[in-house]
Amino acid sequence: MILNLGRKPVKPTLRREWAQPARTAQELLERLGPEKVLLERAQRRNYAYDGIALGVTPALVILPTSTADVVEVVRFAHQVGLPIVPRGAASGLSGGAVPLEESIVVSFTRMTALSIDPQARIATAQPGVVTYRVSEAARPYGLFYPPDPASFRTSTIGGNLAENAGGPMCFKWGVSGDYVLGLEFVDASGQVHRLERQAYDLVGLLVGSEGTLGLMTEAKLRLEPLPRYTHTLMATFAEVGQAAEAVSQAIAAGAVPSKLEFMDNGCICAVEDYLRLGLPRQAAALLLVDTDGDDPQVVAEELAWVAEACRQHGGQVRLAHDAAEREALWKARRSISPAIGAIKPKRLNEDIAVPRSSLPAVVRAIEALGRQYGLQVVQFGHIGDGNLHPNVLFDPRQDPEEKVWELLHEIARVALRHGGVLSGEHGIGFMKRDFMPEAVDPTTLEALYHLKAAFDPANRLNPGKVLPQTYSPLPESAKLSP
Ligand SMILES: Cc1cc2nc3c(=O)[nH]c(=O)nc-3n(C[C@H](O)[C@H](O)[C@H](O)COP(=O)(O)OP(=O)(O)OC[C@H]3O[C@@H](n4cnc5c(N)ncnc54)[C@H](O)[C@@H]3O)c2cc1C
């Protein structure tokens, strides 16, 4: 057993060109039809990246339109001994959809069937449905689908469920996995399974498994009635600790905000430079808060508790009086990504979650690390859940990428030291897999290896993701094949 702690992620390297004769691929092409199989290298190269990393050009790219197509691909992969990398919109930020060796990429972007059953309040979606489309289709029935990753205009339901994605609404409404009532998936041997939520919860095993246990081909998603009223405020603070304490006090008073977002000074200045919204550049922290519900008095009262808590902790509060003002305030949050993207040519996004009470210490420790490494770090996140996204901004011509990765790992260690976890919502992918022995207790880690071996004994589904390849607590006989 080799334990390799704290190593930086392995950069993907091309192991070999696919040695199989073209005839083999031809067989699959005949079975699926030419429009579903990409053979040209120039086309395949477009499926080697995700939101954070560029990997190896896949040997084949398949664009299935049905579960039956997925079964064909899995059987074919088994026959030719190639691994499978499932892929949604490739907006992932932990390298989950990146092929690390020659593989078959299964891109679900053409599996986009979606239907709404308003009576049962259920949406049935294929994995390639873009997230926001579920709420869009449900809205005419007065319903919506709460999970709202900031990427919801590009990310897919398959990618969301594989990462158990969260979003600004997760504090009140929960994360993607909380809305799955049933799941269809194809296992590593090509068998189709249909799971329902029940006492022993196998759906929960697939959700968040990052494409390593099965290929999800359909999901039944719970819909909620649209809240009739929403109120919004923005508060700015001279100290990060004041913002965190205000949030804790408001929650202790009984407020359950539907959105609760935090931005640090670097983020506030970046958005102000980008949009000139009149945000105070001297503020150390900014909170954006929504309360929602069907009783206007309760919704207003909840927001009043939050406003009062903010004021008591030194916050300057601005209330939105109508939909246009609400929209203007939330524009600041929605602009974070392009705003910080405009500062330096490149950035890498961390994703940690810590107890809310540790947040001030964590934000300060991360600021200090940025200064120590001579790199700019800006921080924002879903503060209700203690979820923080420190972004390291850099110029590869001046800042060696090695140094950036080292800083990212130190940031993850700060989270672990403060009782936090390695990932709040972006998953482990290959970016953080070598950290798992540091972040997860040995018994849980061993259970994860056993689980992987039970679902995918030949290690063919998204190999190299989530679990460190250089460490295995399993006996030789039960080890995953390399
Ligand atoms: C600007 C921006 C903002 C973001 N904001 C958020 C946020 O607020 N909250 C959040 O949680 N994330 C956020 N993300 C990260 C990302 O959008 C999410 O992780 C999202 O869930 C990924 O969806 P995708 O369709 O792009 O999946 P991909 O990136 O294509 O894949 C992600 C993982 O899912 C697996 N996968 C995909 N489809 C299937 C399937 N059908 N069956 C099995 N496995 C599958 C892949 O193998 C991979 O491991 C953000 C990203 C960006 C770029």
The ligand as a Gaussian input file, in Angstrom:
#p B3LYP/6-31G(d) Opt

LIG

0 1
 C      -19.309000      29.900000     -13.844000
 C      -19.559000      28.605000     -13.100000
 C      -20.363000      28.645000     -11.973000
 C      -20.592000      27.462000     -11.256000
 N      -21.410000      27.510000     -10.164000
 C      -21.692000      26.381000      -9.493000
 C      -22.582000      26.417000      -8.354000
 O      -23.126000      27.456000      -7.962000
 N      -22.823000      25.238000      -7.727000
 C      -22.253000      24.050000      -8.123000
 O      -22.530000      23.020000      -7.511000
 N      -21.412000      24.009000      -9.188000
 C      -21.122000      25.121000      -9.877000
 N      -20.272000      25.076000     -10.963000
 C      -19.630000      23.787000     -11.341000
 C      -20.402000      22.950000     -12.398000
 O      -21.215000      23.764000     -13.200000
 C      -21.218000      21.862000     -11.712000
 O      -20.337000      20.915000     -11.115000
 C      -22.190000      21.112000     -12.641000
 O      -22.952000      20.223000     -11.864000
 C      -21.499000      20.335000     -13.752000
 O      -22.469000      19.988000     -14.743000
 P      -22.044000      19.599000     -16.229000
 O      -23.252000      19.193000     -16.972000
 O      -21.230000      20.678000     -16.818000
 O      -21.156000      18.307000     -15.950000
 P      -19.701000      17.921000     -16.480000
 O      -18.711000      18.958000     -16.064000
 O      -19.760000      17.555000     -17.901000
 O      -19.440000      16.603000     -15.625000
 C      -19.349000      16.652000     -14.227000
 C      -19.241000      15.221000     -13.676000
 O      -20.444000      14.523000     -13.905000
 C      -20.201000      13.301000     -14.588000
 N      -21.380000      13.076000     -15.429000
 C      -21.930000      13.924000     -16.341000
 N      -23.050000      13.390000     -16.857000
 C      -23.219000      12.175000     -16.260000
 C      -24.190000      11.130000     -16.375000
 N      -25.250000      11.222000     -17.182000
 N      -24.022000      10.003000     -15.621000
 C      -22.975000       9.888000     -14.774000
 N      -22.030000      10.834000     -14.628000
 C      -22.156000      11.968000     -15.358000
 C      -18.895000      13.550000     -15.336000
 O      -18.208000      12.339000     -15.616000
 C      -18.145000      14.402000     -14.329000
 O      -17.537000      13.580000     -13.362000
 C      -20.002000      26.233000     -11.690000
 C      -19.196000      26.223000     -12.835000
 C      -18.977000      27.386000     -13.535000
 C      -18.114000      27.314000     -14.759000

